Each structure stands twice: as structure tokens, then as C-alpha cells.
Amino acid sequence: MSESILHIMNDEKVIDRTIDYFEAAYPDKNVFIILAPTDHYNCKYVTNKDKTSICAYGSTKFKEAVGDVRKYKHILIHLLDDVKIDFINSIDHPNITWLAWGTDL
């Protein structure tokens, strides 16, 4: 298991700032995946595209971006929704953390 943290996120207003905070705290150890309707989605809010993979859940691009979940020390779910619940239910990992945003409470 590596020291990497997998982040599963949405295209939201605060994501660029969130990426900056995690990178400042844990530089180059974060994998950021922005869930989108399609693999070719143009983000409305996320501009930090050099640090992110933008892909549809379940697509080949998503599976390649995530890879083997066992390689991550932690998996962080930003804003819990049905798609992320499906993802959580499809994997076996001991360290999954839900970061509540408010709309998901």
C-alpha cells in the first residue's frame, strides 16, 4: 500500500481550493478524480485540470484513473451521493472517509 490518497469529487465551486489545501498538506500524494456525466465533460468550476482526472463513473477512463484501490492509504469521498455510494459498495478498502459538504446531510 502506498501513501497516496484517492479523492472522489464533483465539479463544485470549492474543488480548486480543496485540491490546493490537500496538495499543500500532502504534496504529490493525492489522486483527484472529478466525477462527470461523460469522460469528455467540460468542468464548470474545476480549473485545476493538471491535478485531476475528469471521468464518468464506471467508464474505462474512470477504472484506469482509480486503478487498484488497495494501493491507496485512504479514500476520501467528497459529498456523498448515489454514484459514490455505488463506488463504495463496489470496493473493499479499510480506510474510506466521507467528507460531508452539507447538501448530503
JOKANOR-V776333 format. One record per pair of residues at least 4 apart in sequence whose C-alpha atoms are under 7 Angstrom apart, sorted by the first residue. I is the first residue (numbers start at 0). J is the second residue. Records with the same first field share a line. If there is no record, write none. Layout:
I->J, J
This chain:
0->69, 70, 71, 72
1->70, 71, 72
2->28, 71, 72
3->28, 29, 71, 72
4->28, 29, 30, 71, 72, 73, 74
5->29, 30, 31, 71, 73, 74, 75
6->30, 31, 32, 74, 75, 76
7->31, 32, 33, 75, 76, 77
8->32, 33, 34, 76, 77
9->33, 34
10->14, 33, 42, 43, 44, 45
11->44, 45
12->44
13->17
14->18, 45
15->19, 45, 46, 47
16->20
17->21
18->22
19->23
20->24
21->25
22->26, 27, 29
31->50, 51, 52
32->51, 52, 53
33->51, 52, 53, 54
34->53, 54, 55, 56
35->40, 53, 54, 55
36->40, 55
37->54, 55
38->53, 54, 55
47->51
52->64
54->60, 61
55->61
56->61
57->61, 62
58->62
59->63
60->64
61->65
62->66
69->92
73->94, 95
74->94, 95, 96
75->95, 96, 97, 98
76->96, 97, 98
77->97, 98, 99
78->98, 99, 100, 103
79->83, 84, 97, 99, 103
80->84, 103
81->85
82->86
83->87
84->88
85->89
86->90
99->103, 104
